[in-house]
């Protein structure tokens, strides 16, 4: 398998120059002695009715956009954008309250978008380190027209999901609903329906996803900064509502992100490599020789003993399962029983969340098709033939 060294080298050089998602420090909200401020929290935003303040501000704008809003509040040099870090300054110097809180939130939104732009590079860098090794271990002669490109996009989104609106990046934390909603609604790069991952040279696919995500972030930020502030789709007021962006922004590094997502990214990469080979989980009642076989796992589910096996076609893949257990340290419960649990919870179909979970122990991050033993159809047919009768693509 080839891996484009020149592409990786070019991207690496770019990542080094943009490795810090700088967010200008805001201190603790203190300002002039005569300008008493409250903590930079959602509670403050709500108590001061900043949403109402912003809604009313539109009527007084000469230019109805973010720059026009800032200028009307007394900050004509408040310029936001990619690689531009607009600064709200100190309270009442020059912007009075509660307008200053609004500009702090806009500053944080702008810093967040710049952080996402860097996070794309961080996520792609981690993928470029992990995915070639996974392919070498599990799919030495890969096929390039089987895995939709949306699966590479979802892995970059996994990296973006750990970037907080404000505050520090929390390790292995559940992704806040507000972040999920923002990423799902504001940053969906268009993915051509017939575009597939180039597994034989995965760097090409990663580079393509990076380019598309950078474009999506740039367009989203530009649209919001230029939109009328009360526009329901792109207006800044709709993003700031409730004070989600009021707080103290903090920087993070690629190492911070890697600590959060590396295990989930490995699991997802392995699952995609196996999906590409039409691997599946075969399950049935009763446990037979599962303790010493890496490709089998036995568990009691709702009082019934169930056995799960990893297969490709009619073959048990003990060799693949052994690598998963020995080299990657992944439990049999995770890669054998886990897909079955996800399958049942989502109407017996292969399911992939829009935003992959950060926690590697969460359901559905390692998902494969699941086929159930059927005594009525089994006689005279192979396992693969029986599974196809269940509309399982194996």
Secondary structure, DSSP 8 states (H G I E B T S, - for coil): ----HHHHHHHHHHHHHT--------TTS---TTS----SSHHHHHHTTHHHHHHHHGGG-SS-SHHHHHHHTT-TT---BTTB-----BTTBS--TTHHHHHHHHHHHHHHHHHHHHHHHHHHHHHHHHHHHHHHHH-TT--SSSSBTHHHHHHHHHHHHT--SSB---TT----HHHHHHHHHH------TT-B--GGGHHHHHHHHHHHHHHHHHHHHHHHHHS-TT-TTT-HHHHHGGGTT-S-B----HHHHHHHHHHHHHHHHHHHHHHHTTEEEEEEES--S-SS-TTEEEEEETTEEEEEEEEETTEE-HHHHHHHHHTT---HIIIIIHHHHHHHHTTSS----SS--SSTTSTTSS--EEEE--HHHHTTS-HHHHHHHTT---
